[in-house]
Amino acid sequence: MNKVLDTGVNNVRNVSRYIFGQNCLAKLAEILSTHCTGPTGHTVYFVDSYFRENGSLIDRLPIEESDQVVFVSTVDEPTTDLIDTMCAQILSERSTMPRAIVGVGGGITLDTAKAISNLIGNGGRAEDYQGWDLLSKPGVYKVGIPTISGTGAEATRTCVMTNPRTGAKLGMNSDFTVFDQLLLDPDLSATVPRDQYFYTGMDAYIHCFEALRGSHRNVIGDAMSIQALDLCRQVFKSDQMMSDVNRANLMVASYLGGCAIATSYVGVVHPFSAGLSVVLGLHHGIANCIALMALSEFYKEEHDQLHAFADQQEIDVPKDICANLSEDAFENLYKATIVHEKPLTNALGADFHNILTREKVKQIFSRM
Ligand SMILES: [Fe+2]
């Protein structure tokens, strides 16, 4: 086995507790009073900015007068600088430390909540903890409440951030990043726009087939990936992909996909997708779909399946996004892709550089 990759299932930390079911959001107040064992203090809510204007979700949260509510913009994925700024602002607004942090939203919002919890608990700057196992203490007790399914952010031990100085899209990979509590309430994804539901849901599908097609596998990860893929297929082959049953199925697929990836690695799609995010600012879900459309030589069956799902659901996967890029942009795309040596080793072996040459990577991006 190549030394770049860990072997075996290495004492995995999963989410401590979760509730799954329609309207389980109503249990939040009870959970905060029962299971949050920290010192008395307030709660900080990180809420996807979509809910500032839309729907009644904000009124259903048990927000008390002393609590803080931060609306998280999902226009761009978080930078380390943004996490630093938000953390400083939260701490400056109160004389006491928060007792709990609650993230309500998609991957960006959940990752922001996890990162801020870690940073409050450990001090310093967000970039100090980009990497593996660099946190020394648990953060603030944190609850994750996903409102869109697919990223697996609710289950993982990382929180993805981009460092504007190094260009690294890298999270705080740590057991301390894992949520203490999840509320998996499928009612909350009912208002997601159809295309976002599709792109983000496909993230779970892509995590799982990349794990299953890699060289670093184990029976636990495989079992979760296989089940999550089956749920994704049921959802995206359905005439009503956003029915109550399918929203519940996709929420479980997302969770299982996140757990599966904790014991395995992704493959070729995610590094190319990361290139699109870092260089062109595309969001993770849509970037994954664009990348997979150009990677049929590595994942023929799954590429064809994405086509079929998108056709059936009448979802448009953008094309020609790299049509008029400069040589510099292609070079940056190459660098931002090839840096992901773990997933690329998992998918292609230790000599992946010989397969994904500079010219080859450019050729693949040119097809997007
Ligand atoms: Fe992903």
Boltz pocket constraint, residues with backbone or C-beta under 6 A from the ligand:
constraints:
  - pocket:
      binder: B
      contacts: [[A, 150], [A, 151], [A, 203], [A, 207], [A, 270], [A, 284]]
      max_distance: 6.0
